[in-house]
Each structure stands twice: as C-alpha cells, then as structure tokens.
Amino acid sequence: MSESRQTHVTLHDIDPQALDQLVQFAYTAEIVVGEGNVQTLLPAASLLQLNGVRDACCKFLLSQLDPSNCLGIRGFADAHSCSDLLKAAHRYVLQHFVDVAKTEEFMLLPLKQVLELVSSDSLNVPSEEEVYRAVLSWVKHDVDTRRQHVPRLMKCVRLPLLSRDFLLGHVDAESLVRHHPDCKDLLIEALKFHLLPEQRGVLGTSRTRPRRCEGAGPVLFAVGGGSLFAIHGDCEAYDTRTDRWHVVASMSTRRARVGVAAVGNRLYAVGGYDGTSDLATVESYDPVTNTWQPEVSMGTRRSCLGVAALHGLLYSAGGYDGASCLNRSWGQDTFLSLLSCGGGPGAHSAERYDPLTGTWTSVAAMSTRRRYVRVATLDGNLYAVGGYDSSSHLATVEKYEPQVNTWSPVASMLSRRSSAGVAVLEGALYVAGGNDGTSCLNSVERYSPKAGAWESVAPMNIRRSTHDLVAMDGWLYAVGGNDGSSSLNSIEKYNPRTNKWVAASCMFTRRSSVGVAVLELLNFPPPSSPTLSVSSTSL
C-alpha cells in the first residue's frame, strides 16, 4: 500500500482520543469502556479490527439498553454492523414497545421503521390499543407531513382485536382515520369480525391473529379447586423455563368444579362452586398486573362445566346448576344495535362469551345432558367429552361446529368417563383418567378426527379424576385431581414420542376439581409473587 512508503499517514473518520486509547490498549491490553467513550471507541475499534474492544463496547451498550435509548443503540449497531447488538436492541424494542413508543426517539423514526415495528408479530403489548395509540402519536408529532401515511399504518394495526367500545369511541371518532376511505374499509372489516363471531374462523386474516412476543414461554396456571373441607380461591403457576412454582393473585371468589381457559393474554375462570352455591360469575386474570377482575356473568349458574376457547371466544357447556344436570340455560344477547345479532333468552345448554364485546350469547344445545364434562378445541371445532347425565357415566362425545351452530355425535370413547382430563396435542384429542361410576381411572385414550376412532395409549401412573389436562411444550400435563381417597398435588406429563408418563414438579397445594390453562408470557413471575422450588417426585 502507498502508506507503507509515507512518513506521515492521515487517518480519516477516526476520533483522536479513541485512537490514543486503542494504541495504549495495544501495549497494555487494558482499556476502560464507558458512557463517555463508547460511541467513538466502537467505530474506531471496528475500523482497526480490534474485535476484542469492539465486543466489549457492544457488551457495554447492551447493558445500557433502556426504553429511552434502545432505538438509538439499535441504529448505532446497524451503522457499524454489530449484528448481535442489533438483534438484541431490536428484540428489546419489541419487548418494551409500550414504553418505547412514548419516547422522543420513537417520534423521530422514519416511516419505514415504524411500519416494521407495528407490523411485527413479536410486538409485546397488553392490548392492540397500545399499537393504535402509538401510531396516532407518531402521526400527530408531525401531522401535516405524516397524515398521508395513516392508511398504511392502520393496515398494520390489528383493528379487529380492539374492543367494540374502543372501535366506536376512538377509532371511528378519529378524524385522521375517518377521512381516508381505505381506513373506513379496515374499520368495517373490524366491525364485521365483531358482528359475526361464529364466522371468525373464516374471516381470519393477519390482522386477526394475536401477537406473540419473541422469547415468551408457556406458563401453566392451576386455578382454585378443593381439598379436604376446603374450597380454594388461591392460584399458582408453573414456569417450565425455571422449573418453579409461583404464588399468583387469588381470585375474588373461591371456586372448585370451575372451568378455566385462556383467551389472548388473559385467563378466564368461569362458574364453579364456592362451597355454598353454584356460580354464574366469571373473572379474568391479567398476568401483567397480577390481578383478577370481574367479567360479565353467564346466563345461568354452572359448576362441573366444560370450558374452551375458540377463535377468541369463550365457550361454556353443560354443568350443574345446583338442582339438575343442565339441559336448559339462559343466554343473553346484548350487542349494541350496530352489532346486534338478534335473538334473546332461550333454552340452551351452552353459552359463548366474546371478550371484545363483553357479552354472553346462547349457542345450540348439546344432544345430551352433561355435567363433569370437559370440552376441547380441535380443527376449529369443539368436542364435549363424556360426563354424567344424572343417571349414568357417559362414553359419548359430540362435536360443535360454530359456523353452522350445530352439535353432532362422533365415535364414543372406549370407556365411560366423567371428570376426566381432556386436551389436544399434535392433532389428536386425548382423554385421561376420570371416573366410570365404579372407580377412578388411570387409563388414557386418544381420538383421531381423520380416522374417526379412539385408541388406547399408555396409562397414567396415578388414578385421577376431577383433575385437568393441558398441552404444553409438546407434552400433556395431568394436574391434581383425586385418586379416590384424597386430593392430589402431584403432576405427571406424557411424552407422545415415547408413549410414557413421567413425574413433574408437584404443586404445593392439593387441588381436586381444579381448572388449568396455559398462557404464553415473556416476563414471569408477576409482581410480588413468592416463588417455590419444588423438586419432582416419583409417582
């Protein structure tokens, strides 16, 4: 190179102090990276290929990530080809989007980067309202220049996932939205999604798919239940990433024989028995705030019911109202006139709750009275499995198709079962344990919708009824229940690849008639939750 023959060499685009520090580092192998020099040191180290210093600078910047500076660090990493820091900073932006969207750095982002963020499936937000507010804030920061971008931005906001009241009270009332024909089409699409809940499987698009933050992991929640002379309102949760149980907030009502399901990022506890009476009340758990809040009550009291989530809707079927096994119950239609589906009180054994509108509506009755029934979702349909009809334990199963609002029979199980655990894993419907009218069972069978037949698989290690069964991380988890003589805190999990059940970490409370569901969470445990480390026990 020509520089090899020069007595003086001019180094361009390099900070003199940074160069001095790097020369000293070459002789001493020591350098201090801090806020005062990292922004000059990193590009200089990159230029001179001092990768050790470059990595140290990236590590320091990674430790300094904050909502107020993460966008700037992301841009700095991109400019200097620090790929690991770039990925980490971008992941931080997605995970802390609610706070990032309130910063000056966000308001100064170019359109392309805003579109990239708000269209991401990995955006971590408690509700889609946060995305809508962030978009409007960015536009209004320079409204004259940016108002033209509103349609493109609104296509990235998942309007169908907004509540009905928010759509009508905020989105439809916003002049920046109303004055764009393309935005009106998006609003109509969202309202149609609310208007026809039974058609959501057909109406689904990328804008109806809930976001899931990258790095989130499954957390199993055990809700309520009972043990000797006690009905529980307390709840606990198990994180597979740490193999630890945590105490979470207690429900406002004690509930055994409760139905539990997850819709979006919330957990719903439906009906149940409080030790005195059967319940129609419903409450939901927010893992971000670690609190339970009341939801609209069902039209009838139900314990021993089946509950499942499908297309963002919560279904409750069968159960017991304190007097008889339900074949009649009342469902309510309270949509606003704009979204009214018609209908009213009627004799039905199943109800559907829409969290977006906060309303319960009647759906078609099952053909059979069922309490101690479990319900699961498979291939866009609901399956009501077994139960007790006030005279016998049932092996029958029926399928509900929401698009046509009808129940139809499918192949009966190999065994009669009430109070069994039911879950779906890898396209098959599993039923574990339960009671056949004579004893608690440990047998397990699964149903293939393609074959239309049941087959036996490996039995559980413990006889269980009034337990619950969930799929998580490719395993089935059988949680709590009763073995015929006492309530259980033990858990076992099934591996479909080996066809074996093995012990999992025990709960620290015995829970029969328990409700269990799984949420995908980024940060866990919730605020102020004690932690218990419970080792696995042999079964």
C-alpha positions as CSV (number, residue, x, y, z in Angstrom):
1,M,0.0,0.0,0.0
2,S,1.1,3.5,-0.6
3,E,1.0,4.3,3.1
4,S,3.9,1.9,3.6
5,R,6.2,4.4,1.8
6,Q,4.9,7.5,3.6
7,T,6.4,9.1,6.7
8,H,3.0,10.6,7.7
9,V,-0.3,8.9,7.4
10,T,-3.7,10.6,7.8
11,L,-6.4,8.5,9.4
12,H,-9.8,9.7,8.3
13,D,-13.0,9.3,10.3
14,I,-11.4,8.2,13.5
15,D,-11.6,10.0,16.8
16,P,-8.1,11.1,18.1
17,Q,-8.8,10.2,21.7
18,A,-10.2,6.8,20.7
19,L,-7.1,6.1,18.6
20,D,-4.9,7.0,21.6
21,Q,-6.8,4.7,23.8
22,L,-6.5,1.9,21.3
23,V,-2.8,2.4,20.9
24,Q,-2.4,2.2,24.7
25,F,-4.6,-0.9,24.7
26,A,-2.2,-2.5,22.1
27,Y,0.7,-2.1,24.6
28,T,-1.2,-2.7,27.9
29,A,-4.1,-5.0,27.0
30,E,-6.3,-2.8,29.2
31,I,-9.0,-0.3,28.3
32,V,-12.0,1.2,30.1
33,V,-15.3,1.4,28.2
34,G,-17.9,3.8,29.5
35,E,-20.6,6.2,28.5
36,G,-18.0,8.9,27.7
37,N,-16.1,7.0,25.1
38,V,-18.2,4.0,23.8
39,Q,-19.6,5.9,20.8
40,T,-16.2,6.9,19.5
41,L,-14.4,3.8,20.6
42,L,-16.6,1.2,18.9
43,P,-16.3,2.6,15.3
44,A,-12.6,3.1,15.8
45,A,-12.1,-0.5,17.1
46,S,-14.2,-1.8,14.2
47,L,-12.1,0.1,11.6
48,L,-8.8,-1.2,13.1
49,Q,-10.3,-4.7,13.5
50,L,-9.7,-4.8,17.3
51,N,-12.5,-7.2,17.8
52,G,-12.0,-7.7,21.5
53,V,-12.5,-4.0,22.1
54,R,-15.4,-3.9,19.7
55,D,-17.1,-6.7,21.5
56,A,-16.5,-5.0,24.9
57,C,-18.2,-1.9,23.5
58,C,-21.2,-3.9,22.3
59,K,-21.5,-5.7,25.7
60,F,-21.4,-2.3,27.5
61,L,-24.1,-0.9,25.2
62,L,-26.2,-4.0,25.7
63,S,-26.1,-3.4,29.5
64,Q,-27.3,0.2,29.0
65,L,-30.4,-0.7,27.0
66,D,-33.4,1.4,28.1
67,P,-36.7,2.4,26.5
68,S,-35.3,5.9,26.1
69,N,-32.1,4.9,24.2
70,C,-32.8,1.4,22.7
71,L,-33.8,2.8,19.3
72,G,-30.6,4.9,19.2
73,I,-28.4,2.0,20.2
74,R,-30.2,-0.1,17.5
75,G,-29.4,2.5,14.9
76,F,-25.8,2.8,16.1
77,A,-25.4,-1.0,16.0
78,D,-26.8,-1.1,12.5
79,A,-24.5,1.6,11.2
80,H,-21.4,-0.2,12.5
81,S,-22.5,-3.8,11.5
82,C,-22.7,-5.0,15.1
83,S,-25.2,-7.8,14.3
84,D,-25.5,-9.3,17.7
85,L,-26.1,-5.9,19.4
86,L,-28.5,-5.0,16.6
87,K,-30.6,-8.1,17.2
88,A,-30.6,-7.6,20.9
89,A,-31.6,-4.0,20.7
90,H,-34.3,-4.8,18.2
91,R,-35.7,-7.5,20.5
92,Y,-35.6,-5.0,23.4
93,V,-37.6,-2.5,21.4
94,L,-40.3,-5.2,20.6
95,Q,-40.4,-6.4,24.2
96,H,-40.7,-2.8,25.7
97,F,-42.7,-1.3,22.9
98,V,-45.3,0.4,25.1
99,D,-42.6,2.5,26.9
100,V,-40.5,2.9,23.7
101,A,-43.5,4.4,21.8
102,K,-43.6,7.3,24.3
103,T,-40.1,8.4,23.7
104,E,-38.7,11.2,21.5
105,E,-36.6,8.6,19.6
106,F,-39.8,6.8,18.5
107,M,-41.4,10.1,17.4
108,L,-38.4,10.8,15.2
109,L,-38.3,7.4,13.5
110,P,-38.8,7.3,9.7
111,L,-42.0,5.7,8.3
112,K,-40.3,2.5,7.2
113,Q,-39.1,1.7,10.7
114,V,-42.5,2.5,12.3
115,L,-44.2,0.2,9.8
116,E,-41.6,-2.5,10.6
117,L,-42.4,-2.3,14.3
118,V,-46.2,-2.1,14.3
119,S,-46.5,-4.9,11.8
120,S,-44.4,-7.3,13.8
121,D,-46.0,-10.5,15.2
122,S,-43.5,-10.3,18.0
123,L,-44.6,-6.9,19.4
124,N,-45.2,-7.2,23.2
125,V,-48.3,-5.3,24.0
126,P,-51.0,-5.9,26.6
127,S,-53.7,-5.0,24.0
128,E,-53.9,-3.7,20.4
129,E,-55.0,-0.3,21.8
130,E,-51.3,0.4,22.6
131,V,-50.3,-0.1,18.9
132,Y,-53.2,2.2,17.8
133,R,-52.2,4.9,20.2
134,A,-48.5,4.7,19.3
135,V,-49.4,5.1,15.6
136,L,-51.6,8.1,16.2
137,S,-49.0,9.7,18.5
138,W,-46.3,9.3,15.8
139,V,-48.6,10.8,13.1
140,K,-49.6,13.7,15.3
141,H,-46.0,14.5,16.1
142,D,-45.7,16.0,12.6
143,V,-49.3,15.8,11.4
144,D,-49.0,17.9,8.3
145,T,-46.3,15.7,6.8
146,R,-47.4,12.3,8.2
147,R,-51.2,12.3,7.8
148,Q,-50.8,10.8,4.3
149,H,-49.3,7.7,5.9
150,V,-52.3,6.9,8.1
151,P,-53.8,4.2,5.8
152,R,-50.5,2.3,5.5
153,L,-50.1,2.4,9.3
154,M,-53.7,1.4,10.0
155,K,-53.2,-1.7,7.9
156,C,-50.6,-2.8,10.4
157,V,-52.8,-2.2,13.4
158,R,-55.0,-5.2,14.2
159,L,-58.2,-3.4,14.4
160,P,-60.4,-6.5,14.8
161,L,-58.7,-7.2,18.1
162,L,-59.7,-3.9,19.5
163,S,-62.8,-3.8,21.8
164,R,-66.1,-2.8,20.3
165,D,-66.3,0.3,22.6
166,F,-62.8,1.4,21.5
167,L,-63.5,0.9,17.8
168,L,-66.7,3.1,18.1
169,G,-65.5,5.6,20.6
170,H,-61.9,6.2,19.4
171,V,-61.1,4.8,16.0
172,D,-64.4,5.7,14.3
173,A,-64.3,9.2,16.0
174,E,-60.7,10.0,14.9
175,S,-60.7,12.5,12.0
176,L,-57.4,11.2,10.7
177,V,-58.9,7.8,10.3
178,R,-62.4,8.8,9.1
179,H,-61.2,10.9,6.2
180,H,-59.4,8.0,4.5
181,P,-61.6,5.6,2.5
182,D,-59.1,2.8,3.0
183,C,-59.3,3.3,6.8
184,K,-63.1,3.0,6.6
185,D,-62.8,-0.3,4.9
186,L,-60.5,-1.5,7.7
187,L,-63.0,-0.3,10.3
188,I,-65.8,-2.2,8.5
189,E,-63.7,-5.3,8.5
190,A,-63.1,-5.0,12.2
191,L,-66.8,-4.4,13.0
192,K,-67.8,-7.4,10.8
193,F,-65.4,-9.5,12.8
194,H,-67.4,-8.4,15.9
195,L,-70.7,-8.8,14.3
196,L,-70.2,-12.5,13.1
197,P,-68.3,-14.2,15.9
198,E,-69.3,-17.7,14.7
199,Q,-67.6,-16.9,11.4
200,R,-64.2,-15.8,12.8
201,G,-62.5,-18.9,11.6
202,V,-63.4,-17.9,8.0
203,L,-62.9,-14.2,8.5
204,G,-59.4,-14.6,10.0
205,T,-56.6,-12.6,8.4
206,S,-53.1,-11.5,9.5
207,R,-55.0,-8.6,11.3
208,T,-57.0,-11.0,13.4
209,R,-54.0,-13.0,14.7
210,P,-52.9,-12.1,18.2
211,R,-49.3,-11.0,18.6
212,R,-46.9,-13.2,20.4
213,C,-43.7,-11.7,21.8
214,E,-40.5,-13.4,20.9
215,G,-39.0,-15.0,24.0
216,A,-42.3,-15.7,25.6
217,G,-42.7,-19.1,27.2
218,P,-45.6,-21.2,28.4
219,V,-46.7,-20.8,32.0
220,L,-49.2,-23.3,33.5
221,F,-51.8,-21.9,35.8
222,A,-53.6,-24.1,38.4
223,V,-56.8,-22.2,39.5
224,G,-59.0,-22.8,42.5
225,G,-60.1,-26.4,43.2
226,G,-60.7,-28.0,46.6
227,S,-59.1,-30.3,49.2
228,L,-60.3,-31.8,52.4
229,F,-63.0,-29.5,53.9
230,A,-61.7,-26.5,51.8
231,I,-62.6,-24.7,48.6
232,H,-59.7,-22.7,47.2
233,G,-59.6,-19.2,45.7
234,D,-55.8,-19.1,45.6
235,C,-53.9,-19.9,42.4
236,E,-50.4,-20.9,41.5
237,A,-48.4,-21.1,38.3
238,Y,-45.5,-23.2,36.9
239,D,-42.8,-21.9,34.6
240,T,-41.1,-24.7,32.6
241,R,-38.1,-22.4,31.9
242,T,-37.2,-22.3,35.6
243,D,-39.0,-25.4,36.9
244,R,-40.5,-23.3,39.6
245,W,-44.0,-22.7,41.0
246,H,-45.1,-19.2,42.0
247,V,-48.0,-17.9,44.0
248,V,-50.1,-15.6,42.0
249,A,-53.1,-13.4,43.0
250,S,-56.1,-15.1,44.4
251,M,-59.5,-14.9,42.7
252,S,-62.1,-12.8,44.3
253,T,-64.3,-15.9,44.7
254,R,-63.4,-19.4,45.9
255,R,-64.1,-21.8,43.1
256,A,-64.0,-25.6,42.7
257,R,-65.5,-27.5,39.8
258,V,-64.5,-24.4,37.8
259,G,-63.9,-24.1,34.0
260,V,-60.7,-22.3,33.0
261,A,-59.4,-21.3,29.6
262,A,-57.0,-18.8,28.1
263,V,-58.2,-16.2,25.5
264,G,-55.5,-13.9,24.2
265,N,-53.2,-12.9,27.0
266,R,-55.9,-13.4,29.8
267,L,-57.0,-16.3,31.9
268,Y,-60.7,-16.8,32.5
269,A,-62.3,-18.6,35.5
270,V,-65.9,-19.5,34.7
271,G,-68.6,-20.6,37.1
272,G,-67.8,-23.3,39.6
273,Y,-68.9,-24.0,43.2
274,D,-67.9,-21.8,46.2
275,G,-68.8,-24.2,49.0
276,T,-72.4,-22.9,49.3
277,S,-73.8,-22.5,45.8
278,D,-73.1,-23.0,42.1
279,L,-71.8,-19.9,40.4
280,A,-72.6,-17.9,37.2
281,T,-69.9,-15.3,37.8
282,V,-66.8,-15.0,35.7
283,E,-63.4,-13.4,36.4
284,S,-60.3,-12.9,34.4
285,Y,-56.6,-12.8,35.3
286,D,-54.2,-10.3,33.9
287,P,-50.6,-11.6,34.2
288,V,-49.1,-8.1,33.6
289,T,-50.7,-6.6,36.7
290,N,-51.2,-9.9,38.6
291,T,-54.8,-9.1,39.3
292,W,-58.2,-10.6,38.8
293,Q,-61.2,-8.6,37.6
294,P,-64.9,-9.4,37.2
295,E,-66.3,-10.2,33.8
296,V,-70.0,-10.4,32.7
297,S,-71.7,-13.3,34.4
298,M,-73.1,-16.2,32.4
299,G,-76.9,-16.5,31.9
300,T,-77.1,-19.5,34.3
301,R,-75.2,-21.0,37.3
302,R,-72.8,-23.7,36.2
303,S,-70.4,-25.9,38.1
304,C,-68.8,-29.1,36.7
305,L,-68.9,-27.4,33.3
306,G,-66.7,-27.7,30.2
307,V,-64.9,-24.6,29.0
308,A,-62.8,-24.0,26.0
309,A,-61.6,-21.1,23.8
310,L,-62.0,-21.0,20.0
311,H,-61.3,-18.1,17.6
312,G,-61.0,-15.6,20.5
313,L,-64.4,-16.7,22.0
314,L,-65.0,-18.5,25.3
315,Y,-67.5,-21.4,25.3
316,S,-69.1,-23.0,28.3
317,A,-71.1,-26.1,28.0
318,G,-73.2,-28.4,30.3
319,G,-72.6,-28.5,34.0
320,Y,-74.8,-28.4,37.1
321,D,-76.9,-25.5,38.4
322,G,-77.4,-26.8,41.9
323,A,-80.7,-28.6,41.2
324,S,-80.3,-30.6,38.0
325,C,-77.9,-31.6,35.3
326,L,-78.2,-28.8,32.7
327,N,-80.1,-29.2,29.5
328,R,-81.6,-25.8,29.8
329,S,-80.0,-22.5,30.5
330,W,-80.4,-18.9,29.5
331,G,-78.1,-17.0,27.3
332,Q,-78.1,-13.2,26.7
333,D,-77.7,-11.1,23.7
334,T,-76.7,-7.5,24.5
335,F,-74.8,-6.3,21.4
336,L,-75.2,-2.7,20.6
337,S,-77.7,-2.1,17.8
338,L,-74.9,-1.6,15.3
339,L,-73.6,-5.1,16.1
340,S,-76.8,-6.8,17.0
341,C,-77.2,-10.4,16.1
342,G,-80.7,-10.7,17.3
343,G,-82.0,-13.5,19.5
344,G,-82.7,-13.4,23.2
345,P,-83.3,-15.7,26.1
346,G,-83.7,-19.3,25.2
347,A,-83.3,-22.9,26.3
348,H,-79.7,-23.8,25.6
349,S,-77.1,-25.9,27.3
350,A,-74.1,-23.9,26.0
351,E,-73.1,-20.2,26.0
352,R,-70.4,-18.2,24.3
353,Y,-68.6,-15.2,25.6
354,D,-67.0,-12.6,23.5
355,P,-64.3,-10.6,25.4
356,L,-64.2,-8.0,22.7
357,T,-67.9,-7.1,23.3
358,G,-68.3,-8.3,26.9
359,T,-71.4,-10.3,26.1
360,W,-72.7,-13.9,26.5
361,T,-74.9,-15.3,23.8
362,S,-76.7,-18.6,23.5
363,V,-75.5,-21.3,21.2
364,A,-77.1,-24.6,20.2
365,A,-77.8,-27.2,22.9
366,M,-75.9,-30.4,23.1
367,S,-77.9,-33.5,22.5
368,T,-77.1,-34.9,25.9
369,R,-77.2,-33.5,29.4
370,R,-73.6,-33.5,30.7
371,R,-72.0,-32.4,34.0
372,Y,-68.5,-33.2,34.9
373,V,-67.9,-32.7,31.2
374,R,-64.7,-31.4,29.6
375,V,-64.5,-29.5,26.3
376,A,-61.6,-29.1,24.0
377,T,-60.9,-27.4,20.7
378,L,-59.6,-29.4,17.6
379,D,-59.5,-28.4,14.0
380,G,-61.8,-25.4,14.5
381,N,-64.5,-27.4,16.3
382,L,-65.4,-28.0,20.0
383,Y,-65.6,-31.5,21.4
384,A,-67.7,-32.3,24.5
385,V,-66.3,-35.4,26.1
386,G,-68.1,-37.8,28.4
387,G,-69.6,-36.5,31.7
388,Y,-72.6,-37.6,33.8
389,D,-76.2,-37.3,32.8
390,S,-77.7,-37.7,36.3
391,S,-78.1,-41.5,35.8
392,S,-75.0,-42.8,34.1
393,H,-71.4,-42.0,33.3
394,L,-71.0,-41.4,29.6
395,A,-68.7,-42.6,26.9
396,T,-70.4,-40.5,24.2
397,V,-68.7,-37.5,22.5
398,E,-70.2,-34.8,20.4
399,K,-68.7,-32.1,18.2
400,Y,-69.8,-28.5,17.8
401,E,-69.3,-26.7,14.5
402,P,-69.5,-22.9,15.2
403,Q,-70.1,-21.9,11.6
404,V,-73.4,-23.9,11.4
405,N,-74.1,-23.8,15.2
406,T,-74.8,-27.5,15.4
407,W,-73.7,-30.4,17.6
408,S,-73.2,-33.8,16.1
409,P,-72.1,-37.2,17.5
410,V,-68.7,-38.6,16.9
411,A,-67.3,-42.0,17.9
412,S,-67.8,-42.9,21.6
413,M,-64.8,-43.4,23.8
414,L,-63.6,-46.9,24.7
415,S,-64.5,-46.3,28.4
416,R,-67.2,-44.3,30.2
417,R,-65.7,-41.3,31.8
418,S,-66.8,-38.3,33.8
419,S,-64.5,-35.8,35.5
420,A,-61.7,-36.8,33.0
421,G,-58.9,-34.6,31.7
422,V,-59.2,-33.6,28.1
423,A,-56.7,-31.9,25.9
424,V,-55.4,-31.7,22.3
425,L,-51.9,-32.5,21.3
426,E,-50.4,-32.8,17.8
427,G,-53.9,-33.0,16.1
428,A,-55.3,-35.7,18.4
429,L,-57.9,-35.4,21.2
430,Y,-56.6,-37.1,24.5
431,V,-58.8,-38.1,27.4
432,A,-57.0,-39.2,30.6
433,G,-58.4,-40.7,33.8
434,G,-61.8,-39.8,35.1
435,N,-64.5,-41.9,36.8
436,D,-66.5,-44.7,35.2
437,G,-69.1,-45.0,38.0
438,T,-67.1,-47.6,39.9
439,S,-63.6,-46.2,40.4
440,C,-61.1,-43.6,39.4
441,L,-59.3,-44.4,36.2
442,N,-55.7,-44.1,35.1
443,S,-56.4,-45.3,31.5
444,V,-55.8,-42.9,28.6
445,E,-57.1,-42.9,25.1
446,R,-56.9,-40.5,22.1
447,Y,-59.2,-39.7,19.2
448,S,-58.0,-39.1,15.6
449,P,-60.5,-37.0,13.6
450,K,-59.1,-38.4,10.4
451,A,-59.6,-42.0,11.4
452,G,-62.7,-41.2,13.4
453,A,-61.7,-43.7,16.0
454,W,-60.3,-44.0,19.6
455,E,-57.2,-45.9,20.6
456,S,-55.6,-46.6,24.0
457,V,-52.2,-45.2,24.9
458,A,-50.0,-45.6,28.0
459,P,-51.9,-45.2,31.3
460,M,-51.1,-42.6,33.9
461,N,-49.0,-43.7,36.9
462,I,-51.8,-42.5,39.3
463,R,-55.6,-42.9,39.1
464,R,-57.1,-39.4,38.7
465,S,-60.5,-37.8,38.4
466,T,-61.6,-34.2,38.8
467,H,-58.1,-33.2,37.5
468,D,-57.3,-31.2,34.5
469,L,-55.2,-31.9,31.4
470,V,-53.3,-29.4,29.2
471,A,-50.8,-29.5,26.4
472,M,-47.6,-27.5,26.9
473,D,-44.2,-27.7,25.1
474,G,-45.2,-30.9,23.2
475,W,-46.2,-32.7,26.4
476,L,-49.5,-33.4,28.1
477,Y,-49.7,-32.4,31.8
478,A,-52.2,-34.1,34.2
479,V,-52.6,-31.8,37.1
480,G,-54.0,-32.5,40.6
481,G,-57.4,-34.2,41.0
482,N,-58.4,-37.0,43.3
483,D,-57.3,-40.6,43.4
484,G,-60.4,-42.0,45.0
485,S,-59.3,-41.3,48.5
486,S,-57.6,-37.9,48.7
487,S,-56.9,-34.7,46.7
488,L,-53.6,-34.6,44.9
489,N,-50.9,-32.0,44.4
490,S,-48.9,-34.3,42.1
491,I,-48.4,-33.8,38.4
492,E,-47.3,-36.1,35.6
493,K,-46.6,-35.5,32.0
494,Y,-46.9,-37.6,28.9
495,N,-44.5,-37.7,26.0
496,P,-46.3,-38.8,22.8
497,R,-42.9,-39.7,21.2
498,T,-42.1,-42.3,23.8
499,N,-45.6,-43.1,24.9
500,K,-44.6,-42.7,28.6
501,W,-45.8,-40.7,31.6
502,V,-43.2,-39.2,34.0
503,A,-43.3,-37.2,37.1
504,A,-43.3,-33.4,37.0
505,S,-42.8,-30.8,39.8
506,C,-45.6,-31.0,42.3
507,M,-47.9,-28.2,43.2
508,F,-47.7,-27.1,46.8
509,T,-51.5,-27.2,47.3
510,R,-53.7,-30.3,46.9
511,R,-56.3,-29.5,44.3
512,S,-59.2,-31.6,43.1
513,S,-61.9,-30.1,40.8
514,V,-59.1,-27.8,39.6
515,G,-59.1,-25.7,36.5
516,V,-55.9,-25.4,34.5
517,A,-54.8,-23.4,31.4
518,V,-51.6,-22.1,29.8
519,L,-50.5,-18.6,28.9
520,E,-47.5,-17.6,26.8
521,L,-45.7,-15.0,28.9
522,L,-42.5,-13.0,28.4
523,N,-41.9,-11.9,32.0
524,F,-42.7,-14.2,34.9
525,P,-43.2,-14.3,37.8
526,P,-45.7,-11.4,38.2
527,P,-45.0,-8.5,40.7
528,S,-44.8,-9.6,44.3
529,S,-45.3,-13.3,43.8
530,P,-43.4,-15.6,46.1
531,T,-41.5,-18.5,44.5
532,L,-41.3,-22.1,45.5
533,S,-38.8,-24.5,44.0
534,V,-40.4,-27.9,44.2
535,S,-38.5,-31.0,43.1
536,S,-40.0,-33.7,41.1
537,T,-41.3,-36.7,43.0
538,S,-41.6,-40.3,41.9
539,L,-45.1,-41.5,41.1
